[in-house]
Amino acid sequence: MAVTTFAELEPYPAAEDGAPTPREYLHTTPDAFRFVHSEPLDEINGRAAELEQLLDEGLAVALAELLKRS
């Protein structure tokens, strides 16, 4: 199994005519947090820092992209 991150960006402000606005999906990390279903929970918990780093990197990329578009 793998945990990945992405950002869902929607134009702001919304279209004045009520037309649907397309959403854009942006990959925010080039890698994934991988684990196997048979891996002991203690081992996965021991790698929590790796997962936190992946999530932090993904959030940073998403926020940077949002700020560029503002």
C-alpha positions in Angstrom: 0.0 0.0 0.0 1.1 3.6 -0.4 0.2 7.0 0.9 0.6 9.9 -1.6 -0.4 13.5 -1.6 -2.0 15.9 -4.0 -3.7 19.3 -4.0 -7.2 20.1 -5.4 -7.2 23.7 -6.7 -10.4 25.5 -7.6 -10.4 28.9 -9.3 -11.3 31.8 -7.0 -13.5 33.7 -7.2 -16.1 31.4 -8.8 -17.4 32.3 -12.2 -20.0 35.0 -12.0 -22.3 33.4 -14.6 -22.7 30.3 -12.4 -20.8 28.1 -14.9 -19.0 25.2 -13.3 -15.3 26.0 -12.7 -12.8 23.3 -13.5 -10.7 21.9 -10.7 -7.1 21.2 -11.1 -5.2 18.4 -9.3 -1.6 18.9 -8.6 0.8 16.1 -7.4 2.6 17.6 -4.4 5.2 14.9 -3.7 7.3 12.8 -6.1 7.4 9.8 -3.7 5.1 7.8 -1.5 5.0 6.3 2.0 4.9 2.6 1.3 4.0 -0.2 3.6 2.9 -3.8 3.3 -0.3 -5.2 4.8 1.8 -7.8 6.7 4.2 -5.3 8.2 3.8 -5.2 12.0 2.1 -2.1 13.3 5.1 -1.4 15.6 7.3 -1.1 12.5 4.9 1.2 10.7 4.6 3.4 13.8 8.4 3.5 14.0 8.4 5.1 10.6 5.9 7.8 11.6 8.5 10.6 11.1 8.9 9.5 7.4 5.1 9.8 6.9 5.0 13.2 8.7 7.8 14.5 6.4 5.9 13.3 3.3 2.7 15.1 4.5 4.6 18.3 5.5 6.3 18.4 2.0 3.0 17.9 0.3 1.4 20.7 2.3 4.3 23.1 1.6 4.0 22.5 -2.2 0.2 22.9 -2.2 0.5 26.2 -0.2 3.2 27.5 -2.4 1.1 26.9 -5.5 -1.9 28.5 -3.9 0.1 31.6 -3.0 1.5 31.8 -6.6 -2.1 31.9 -7.9 -3.4 34.5 -5.5 
